[in-house]
Amino acid sequence: MTLPKTTALDLSPAQWIWYPSERTLQNTFVLFRRQLNLAEKPVRARGWVTAESRYCLEVNGQRVQWGPAPCDPRWLEVDPVDLTALLQAGANTLGAQVLFFGQGDGTLPIGKCGFILRLEIETAGGGKETIVSDQSWQAFLARAWKPGHYKRWYLRCLQEEFDARLFPYGWSSPNFTPNHDWLPAMLLDCPADKPASCGSYTEYEYDFRGDSKESQLRARSIPLMREMLVPVAGLAESCWIEWDRSPEEYFEFLPPQSFRVDRQPSAREIARDSWEVELDGRRGAALTFEFTDQMVGWPYFFD
């Protein structure tokens, strides 16, 4: 889908939504989910989605896409989405993992939190249905990432620290049962043709608000990134890190002589002692892998 860079969008009747709250700390993750029951598999399911600051869209437990591309939050870009091949007859679940940076940096101006989606569904018999972000969605404050976590330095919005024990695995699958921590999403007072920064939700650090006369939502101006799994060519280097002070203190204050790099175990030793690495807070493994080509992405480990 190719559209001019200046194409303005109005996602009505979709509404900007967020976790029920009166303020949001920097580096906060919120999960959104919506159950969707379809009488038949659609022949077309296309729409638009965006968030401030970043989203990862999932359908029935499957990662779909992420965005938006870095852009000026005054003219926030909205990503096209095509779920035709992913939706099925019967129960479906739409899910979005949304990260709010909360601060600007050298590459991202400050914005306000929010998520918005509009999806047009058509069936072979000519039936049509519009799915939008509204109070029918459920919101979950994902404390697997610590809300309010500090920045590593002034050019990095997010220092990621993930506690796997607190994550609701399977949350975007149809058979997942939400507990009392999943709340009806809160509607944000912001027009569906404006970025979330134009809304009245409190930005408690700098108390700013976007100019609705100048701001607008715009169609994404560059293609979505293509994703693929790329296997490693080999393990290039590995070593044990022995912490003499707590890792938390090191990343908070950078005290000197906090750790020692003792030795380089083999890949077999890494695999054998993997549980020790997870359970012992004073020890860790550092791994460097080889690839055949340069690329950007995230590591996945398969058992």
Secondary structure, DSSP 8 states (H G I E B T S, - for coil): ----TT-EE--TT---EE-S-S---SSEEEEEEEEEEESS--SEEEEEEEEESEEEEEETTEEEEEE--S--GGG-EEEEEE-TTT--SEEEEEEEEEEE--S--SS------EEEEEEEEE-TTS-EEEEE-STTSEEEE-TTB-TT---SSTT-S----B-GGG--TTTTSTT----TT-EE-EE-S--TTS-GGGS-S--TTT-----TTT--EEE-SS----------SEEEEEEEEEESS-HHHHHHH--SS-EEE-----HHHHHHTHHHHHH-TTEEEEEEEE-SS----------
